Each structure stands twice: as structure tokens, then as C-alpha cells.
Amino acid sequence: MNLLFVTDEQIIKAFGEVLKELREVNGLSQEALAHAIKSHATHISRLENGHKQPTLTTLFKIADRLDINPEELISKVRSKR
């Protein structure tokens, strides 16, 4: 993904798609993931639907719970577009 020609919205949407895919592969509901990272299911839903972007702290918590390195998570987002 050449970030020079990508909008914030495209990156946020790609993150949401990757998050949902990884959450489902790990057999987690939005509620279960939210509980694991001390958040709310509505927050996870908003992330997955591209209505919100994660903080760096949230990204690290999500990656930890999904058993993936934050770098790999970002790489999956980058290759999505």
C-alpha cells in the first residue's frame, strides 16, 4: 500500500476488515474481545466498521489478545489495499 495515495478512511476501513477477520479466526465475539482488552463491544464494532481508529495502546492490546505481533497486524492492514 503506497500511503502517499491512501486516505485515512481507507486505512481505517482496512484495519477494521483485518480486525474482524482475525477476531473470527480466533473464535471470539466482539464482546469477548472487548472484555479481554477491557473495552466495550460497541468500541470493537466501531473499529471493525471503520467508524473509529484505535489508539496505539488499543492496537497493542488487540494484537496481544489475537496472538499476533503488532507489526504483523499493521502489515496485514497495509497489504489489504
Secondary structure, 3 states (H helix, E strand, C coil): CCHHHCCHHHHHHHHHHHHHHHHHHCCCCHHHHHHHCCCCHHHHHHHHCCCCCCCHHHHHHHHHHCCCCHHHHHHHHHHHC
